Amino acid sequence: MRMFFLQVVQPAQDSSRMMLIGSIGMITLAVGIIIFVIMHQRKVIRFHLQMKRMEAEKQQLLLTASIRFQEEERQRIAADLHDDAGPLLATARLYLNENMVNLEKPAQLQNIFSARQIIDDTIRLIRNISHSLMPPTLKNFGLESATTDLFQKISGSGQINASARFHDYRERLKPDQELLAFRVIQELVGNIIKHSNAAFIHLTQNCTKENMYIRLHDDGKGIVQVEFDKLNHVSSGLGLKNIASRMNVLHGRILFEIDQSHTYYKITLEIPREYEQELSLVV
């Protein structure tokens, strides 16, 4: 009888021990899972913080590029006015000095004629400066006409085959949007002409309900998105930063790709049709 009792007690003890070990294992597993989740959450938080820092650094670079670009534009305009318009007006003033009344009639007429020619030259100079800030074709007829005119002039040079086709531009963007988009197109086309050794550039445009898409195709030596992002984060490459700055003001996106056949590069501009004007525009 005693032996039977001992035999019954022994399995019960073994079962209790197994339950204890199992409980400890489950607790250990639960603690491990909790620690893993906490460590993973911390890693995710660190990743998001790092992404925020990188985004803040990117925005700072864009802001710096915008300020630098605007300052260079101001300096260029100031230099044009000082170096070109200033001397012209000073020369005109020499012809129209107070001693002119003492000259003979033919000499007076000659001075007036010379001064008028110089003033006309000054007016043309100032008009050219004004047109560089806001092209008249863009202002009067819109992005499609200004872009088509730009590509016709490029193709007319005989150096590169350039064409532009707008498929859906019945409703114009706002003037600020058109100016920013046109500057981006100018910058991109200028880069292609100067650096890619392309034989052709082709631009197409189409719209959806939310966005307008402008695509540039060329057969030169271009870049892809990874290279653009890398160049955009270094101190050099002001032109690319100007492009990124303007697209940022437009709340748009830009994508650099290469065709699967590796025969041409494609740049896509995605511009929201709904647009809230920024306090300070980069033109």
C-alpha positions, 0 to 999 in steps of 0.5 A: 500500500505504501509503495502504491502511494509513493508511486502516485506521489512521484508522478504528481511531483513530476507533473508539478515540476513540468508545469513550473518549468513550462510556466517559467519558459512561457514567462521567459518567452513573454518577457523576450517578446516584450523586450523585442517589441520595445527594442523594435519600437525604439529602433522604429522611433530612431529611424523616424527621428533620423528621417525627420532630421534628414528631411529637415536638412533637405528643407534647409538645403532647399531654403539656402539654395532658394536664398542664394539663387534669389540673391544671385538674381538680384546681383545680376539685375543690379549689375546689368542696370549699373554696368549697362543702363547707368553708363548709357543714361550718363552718356545721354545726359552729356548730350543734353547738358545745359551748354546745349542751348549755346550750340548752333541749331544743327548741333543741337539737333544732332545732340538730341538725336544722339541722346534719343538713340541712347535712351532707346537703347536703354529702354531696350536693355531694361525691357530685356531685363524685364522679359528675363524676369517674366517672359511676355509670351508666358505672361500673355499666352501661357505655359504652352505657348512659352514652352513651344516657343522655347523649343522652336528656338532651340530646334531652329539653332540646328544643333539639336532636334527639339519638340514640345507637344501639349495634349491637354492644357485647356485650363491654364495653371495660376501665373505663379505656377506657370512661371515656376514650371517654365523656369524648371523646364528652362533649367532642365533643358539647359542642363540637357543641352550643356551636359548630355550631348543629346541629339533630341529633346522631346516634351509632352504634357497631359493632365489628370483631375489632380495633377499636370504631368510634364515629361522630358525625353532625351537620348543624351547622358542623363541621371537617374533618381538616386543620382539626383537625390545624391547631387541635391544633397551636396554643396555643389550643383546649384542648378539642381537645387534651384529645380528642387526648390521650385518643385518644392514651392509647387508642392510637386515631384520630379522623377529621373528615369532611364528607359528599360532599353537604355536608349533615352532618359525621361524626367517627369514633373508632377504638378498639383493643379490645386495650388496655395501661393507661398509667401515667397516664391522662387522664380 
